[in-house]
Amino acid sequence: MEVCTGFPAGIVACVPGHKYLTLVYQIDLGVTRLLWVGRERTIEAFQGFFAVIGDELASKIVPAKRAA
């Protein structure tokens, strides 16, 4: 996987009753794709993404800038 420069994470309700998923996207010029889905809305779920990609690739991620 190449270095991702835009890397927002989002949360979406997946079923009624407050069940959520954590989503990680790559957003670069000309590329928007879903990279990973976590089963819950927790820090542990989000950390699961970094466990999957490993420390070397995680160190190359440049966080997305927030919209003003």
DSSP file (Angstrom, degrees, kcal/mol; ACC not computed):
  #  RESIDUE AA STRUCTURE BP1 BP2  ACC     N-H-->O    O-->H-N    N-H-->O    O-->H-N    TCO  KAPPA ALPHA  PHI   PSI    X-CA   Y-CA   Z-CA
    1    1 A M              0   0    0      0, 0.0     3,-0.1     0, 0.0     2,-0.0   0.000 360.0 360.0 360.0 137.4    0.0    0.0    0.0
    2    2 A E        -     0   0    0      1,-0.1     2,-0.3     0, 0.0     0, 0.0  -0.237 360.0 -75.5 -76.1 172.0    1.3    3.5   -0.8
    3    3 A V        -     0   0    0     58,-0.1     2,-0.5     1,-0.0    -1,-0.1  -0.532  46.9-142.0 -70.1 132.4    1.5    6.3    1.7
    4    4 A C        -     0   0    0     -2,-0.3    58,-1.8     1,-0.1     3,-0.1  -0.851  18.2-175.6 -99.2 127.8   -2.0    7.7    2.3
    5    5 A T  S    S+     0   0    0     -2,-0.5     2,-0.5     1,-0.2    -1,-0.1   0.759  74.6  47.2 -97.0 -26.6   -2.2   11.5    2.7
    6    6 A G        +     0   0    0     58,-0.1    21,-2.8     2,-0.0    -1,-0.2  -0.971  64.7 162.6-114.5 121.9   -5.8   11.9    3.6
    7    7 A F        +     0   0    0     -2,-0.5    57,-0.2    55,-0.2    19,-0.2  -0.448   5.9 169.6-142.5  64.2   -7.0    9.5    6.2
    8    8 A P        -     0   0    0      0, 0.0    17,-2.4     0, 0.0     2,-0.4  -0.435  19.6-150.0 -78.2 153.9  -10.2   10.4    8.0
    9    9 A A  E     -A   24   0A   0     15,-0.2     2,-0.3    -2,-0.1    15,-0.2  -0.946  17.7-174.2-117.0 144.2  -12.0    8.0   10.2
   10   10 A G  E     -A   23   0A   0     13,-2.8    13,-3.0    -2,-0.4     2,-0.4  -0.849  18.8-135.6-133.3 169.3  -15.8    8.1   10.6
   11   11 A I  E     -A   22   0A   0     -2,-0.3     2,-0.4    11,-0.2    11,-0.2  -0.991  21.3-177.8-128.0 136.1  -18.5    6.5   12.6
   12   12 A V  E     -A   21   0A   0      9,-1.9     9,-2.4    -2,-0.4     2,-0.4  -0.996  29.6-120.1-135.9 139.7  -21.8    5.2   11.2
   13   13 A A  E     -A   20   0A   0     -2,-0.4     7,-0.3     7,-0.2    -2,-0.0  -0.648  26.1-175.0 -75.1 130.2  -24.8    3.6   12.8
   14   14 A C  E     +     0   0A   0      5,-2.4     6,-0.2    -2,-0.4    -1,-0.2   0.715  65.3   7.8-102.7 -24.0  -25.3    0.2   11.3
   15   15 A V  E  > S-A   19   0A   0      4,-1.0     4,-1.2     0, 0.0    -1,-0.3  -0.984  88.5 -87.7-149.4 154.9  -28.6   -0.9   12.9
   16   16 A P  T  4 S+     0   0    0      0, 0.0    -2,-0.0     0, 0.0     0, 0.0  -0.286 102.9  58.0 -58.7 150.3  -31.2    0.8   15.1
   17   17 A G  T  4 S-     0   0    0      1,-0.1     0, 0.0     2,-0.0     0, 0.0   0.685 125.2 -69.7  99.2  21.5  -30.5    0.7   18.8
   18   18 A H  T  4 S+     0   0    0     -3,-0.3     2,-0.5     1,-0.2    -1,-0.1   0.894  79.8 150.6  66.5  45.1  -27.1    2.4   18.9
   19   19 A K  E  <  -A   15   0A   0     -4,-1.2    -5,-2.4    21,-0.1    -4,-1.0  -0.945  25.5-172.2-102.9 127.8  -24.9   -0.2   17.2
   20   20 A Y  E     -A   13   0A   0     -2,-0.5     2,-0.3    -7,-0.3    -7,-0.2  -0.824  20.6-150.9-125.1 158.2  -22.0    1.5   15.4
   21   21 A L  E     -A   12   0A   0     -9,-2.4    -9,-1.9    -2,-0.3     2,-0.5  -0.927  16.9-135.4-119.1 149.6  -19.1    0.8   13.0
   22   22 A T  E     -AB  11  38A   0     16,-1.6    16,-3.2    -2,-0.3     2,-0.4  -0.936  24.5-163.5-103.5 128.1  -15.8    2.6   12.8
   23   23 A L  E     -AB  10  37A   0    -13,-3.0   -13,-2.8    -2,-0.5     2,-0.5  -0.911  10.1-163.4-116.1 138.1  -14.7    3.4    9.2
   24   24 A V  E     -AB   9  36A   0     12,-2.2    11,-3.0    -2,-0.4    12,-1.5  -0.988  15.3-173.4-121.2 125.3  -11.3    4.3    7.9
   25   25 A Y  E     - B   0  34A   0    -17,-2.4     2,-0.5    -2,-0.5     9,-0.2  -0.815  23.5-136.8-114.8 153.7  -11.0    5.9    4.5
   26   26 A Q  E     - B   0  33A   0      7,-2.9     7,-2.3    -2,-0.3     2,-0.5  -0.964  24.8-178.2-101.7 125.7   -8.2    6.9    2.2
   27   27 A I  E     + B   0  32A   0    -21,-2.8     2,-0.3    -2,-0.5     5,-0.2  -0.920  17.7 145.1-128.4 105.8   -8.9   10.3    0.6
   28   28 A D  E >   - B   0  31A   0      3,-3.0     3,-2.2    -2,-0.5     2,-0.3  -0.784  63.3 -61.4-127.1 171.6   -6.3   11.5   -1.8
   29   29 A L  T 3  S-     0   0    0      1,-0.3     3,-0.1    -2,-0.3    -2,-0.0  -0.413 126.7  -3.5 -56.7 114.9   -6.4   13.5   -5.1
   30   30 A G  T 3  S+     0   0    0     -2,-0.3     2,-0.4     1,-0.1    -1,-0.3   0.444 121.2  89.8  81.3  -0.2   -8.5   11.3   -7.4
   31   31 A V  E <   +B   28   0A   0     -3,-2.2    -3,-3.0     2,-0.0     2,-0.4  -0.986  37.6 161.5-135.5 124.7   -8.8    8.4   -4.9
   32   32 A T  E     +B   27   0A   0     -2,-0.4     2,-0.3    -5,-0.2    -5,-0.2  -0.948  20.3 153.8-136.5 119.1  -11.5    7.8   -2.2
   33   33 A R  E     -B   26   0A   0     -7,-2.3    -7,-2.9    -2,-0.4     2,-0.5  -1.000  45.6-115.5-149.2 146.5  -11.8    4.3   -0.8
   34   34 A L  E     +B   25   0A   0     -2,-0.3    -9,-0.2    -9,-0.2     3,-0.1  -0.673  31.7 176.9 -77.3 126.1  -12.9    2.5    2.3
   35   35 A L  E     +     0   0A   0    -11,-3.0     2,-0.3    -2,-0.5   -10,-0.2   0.768  57.8   3.0-101.2 -32.5   -9.9    0.8    3.8
   36   36 A W  E     -B   24   0A   0    -12,-1.5   -12,-2.2     2,-0.0     2,-0.4  -0.997  50.3-154.0-160.4 146.9  -11.1   -0.8    7.0
   37   37 A V  E     -B   23   0A   0     -2,-0.3     2,-0.3   -14,-0.2   -14,-0.2  -0.996  11.7-160.2-128.9 126.8  -14.3   -1.4    9.1
   38   38 A G  E     -B   22   0A   0    -16,-3.2   -16,-1.6    -2,-0.4     8,-0.1  -0.792  20.9-130.5-102.9 150.8  -14.3   -1.9   12.8
   39   39 A R  S    S+     0   0    0     -2,-0.3     2,-0.2   -18,-0.2   -19,-0.2   0.652  82.6  31.6 -76.7 -16.6  -17.2   -3.6   14.6
   40   40 A E  S    S-     0   0    0      2,-0.1     2,-0.7   -21,-0.1   -18,-0.2  -0.788  77.9-111.5-135.3 174.5  -17.7   -1.0   17.4
   41   41 A R  S    S+     0   0    0     -2,-0.2     2,-0.3   -20,-0.1   -20,-0.1  -0.643  75.3 113.8-107.6  70.7  -17.3    2.7   18.2
   42   42 A T  S  > S-     0   0    0     -2,-0.7     4,-2.0     1,-0.1     5,-0.1  -0.913  77.9-115.9-136.5 161.8  -14.4    2.4   20.6
   43   43 A I  H  > S+     0   0    0     -2,-0.3     4,-2.7     1,-0.2     5,-0.2   0.891 117.9  56.0 -62.0 -39.3  -10.7    3.3   20.8
   44   44 A E  H  > S+     0   0    0      1,-0.2     4,-1.1     2,-0.2    -1,-0.2   0.890 105.7  50.5 -62.3 -39.1   -9.9   -0.4   20.8
   45   45 A A  H  > S+     0   0    0      2,-0.2     4,-0.7     1,-0.2     3,-0.4   0.932 112.0  47.2 -63.4 -44.8  -11.8   -0.9   17.6
   46   46 A F  H >X S+     0   0    0     -4,-2.0     3,-1.1     1,-0.2     4,-0.9   0.882 107.6  55.8 -65.3 -38.6   -9.9    2.0   16.0
   47   47 A Q  H 3X S+     0   0    0     -4,-2.7     4,-1.9     1,-0.2    -1,-0.2   0.773  94.5  70.4 -64.3 -24.8   -6.6    0.7   17.3
   48   48 A G  H 3X S+     0   0    0     -4,-1.1     4,-1.8    -3,-0.4    -1,-0.2   0.845  92.2  57.5 -59.4 -34.7   -7.4   -2.6   15.5
   49   49 A F  H <X S+     0   0    0     -3,-1.1     4,-2.0    -4,-0.7    -1,-0.2   0.931 107.4  46.4 -60.1 -46.2   -6.9   -0.8   12.2
   50   50 A F  H  X S+     0   0    0     -4,-0.9     4,-1.8     1,-0.2    -2,-0.2   0.825 108.6  55.8 -69.2 -30.9   -3.3    0.1   13.2
   51   51 A A  H  < S+     0   0    0     -4,-1.9    -1,-0.2     2,-0.2    -2,-0.2   0.883 108.4  49.4 -65.1 -37.5   -2.7   -3.4   14.4
   52   52 A V  H  < S+     0   0    0     -4,-1.8    -2,-0.2     1,-0.2    -1,-0.2   0.910 116.0  39.8 -68.3 -43.2   -3.7   -4.7   10.9
   53   53 A I  H  X S-     0   0    0     -4,-2.0     4,-0.6    -5,-0.1    -1,-0.2   0.718 106.7-136.0 -84.4 -19.1   -1.5   -2.3    8.9
   54   54 A G  H  X  -     0   0    0     -4,-1.8     4,-2.2    -5,-0.2     5,-0.2   0.071  25.6 -74.4  85.3 162.5    1.5   -2.5   11.3
   55   55 A D  H  > S+     0   0    0      1,-0.2     4,-2.0     2,-0.2    -1,-0.1   0.859 123.3  57.0 -65.2 -39.3    3.9    0.1   12.7
   56   56 A E  H  4 S+     0   0    0      1,-0.2     4,-0.4     2,-0.2    -1,-0.2   0.946 114.3  36.7 -62.3 -49.3    5.9    0.7    9.6
   57   57 A L  H >< S+     0   0    0     -4,-0.6     3,-1.5     1,-0.2     4,-0.3   0.894 113.7  57.6 -70.4 -38.9    2.9    1.7    7.4
   58   58 A A  H >< S+     0   0    0     -4,-2.2     3,-1.3     1,-0.3    -1,-0.2   0.849  99.7  59.5 -59.9 -34.1    1.2    3.5   10.3
   59   59 A S  T 3< S+     0   0    0     -4,-2.0    -1,-0.3     1,-0.2    -2,-0.2   0.670 101.3  56.2 -69.3 -15.2    4.2    5.7   10.7
   60   60 A K  T <  S+     0   0    0     -3,-1.5     2,-0.3    -4,-0.4    -1,-0.2   0.471  80.5 113.1 -94.9  -3.4    3.7    6.9    7.1
   61   61 A I    <   -     0   0    0     -3,-1.3   -56,-0.2    -4,-0.3   -58,-0.1  -0.527  51.9-157.5 -75.1 132.9    0.2    8.1    7.5
   62   62 A V        -     0   0    0    -58,-1.8   -55,-0.2    -2,-0.3    -2,-0.1  -0.954  25.6-121.4-107.5 116.7   -0.4   11.8    7.3
   63   63 A P        -     0   0    0      0, 0.0     2,-0.1     0, 0.0   -58,-0.0  -0.203  28.2-106.9 -59.9 146.9   -3.7   12.8    9.1
   64   64 A A        -     0   0    0    -57,-0.2     2,-0.3     1,-0.1   -58,-0.1  -0.428  34.5-112.6 -69.5 146.6   -6.4   14.5    7.0
   65   65 A K        -     0   0    0     -2,-0.1     2,-0.2     1,-0.1    -1,-0.1  -0.614  31.2-117.3 -80.4 141.3   -6.9   18.2    7.6
   66   66 A R        -     0   0    0     -2,-0.3     2,-0.1     1,-0.1    -1,-0.1  -0.526  30.0-107.9 -77.6 145.1  -10.1   19.2    9.3
   67   67 A A              0   0    0     -2,-0.2    -1,-0.1     1,-0.1     0, 0.0  -0.463 360.0 360.0 -70.2 143.3  -12.5   21.4    7.3
   68   68 A A              0   0    0     -2,-0.1    -1,-0.1    -3,-0.0    -2,-0.0   0.462 360.0 360.0 -80.5 360.0  -12.8   24.9    8.6
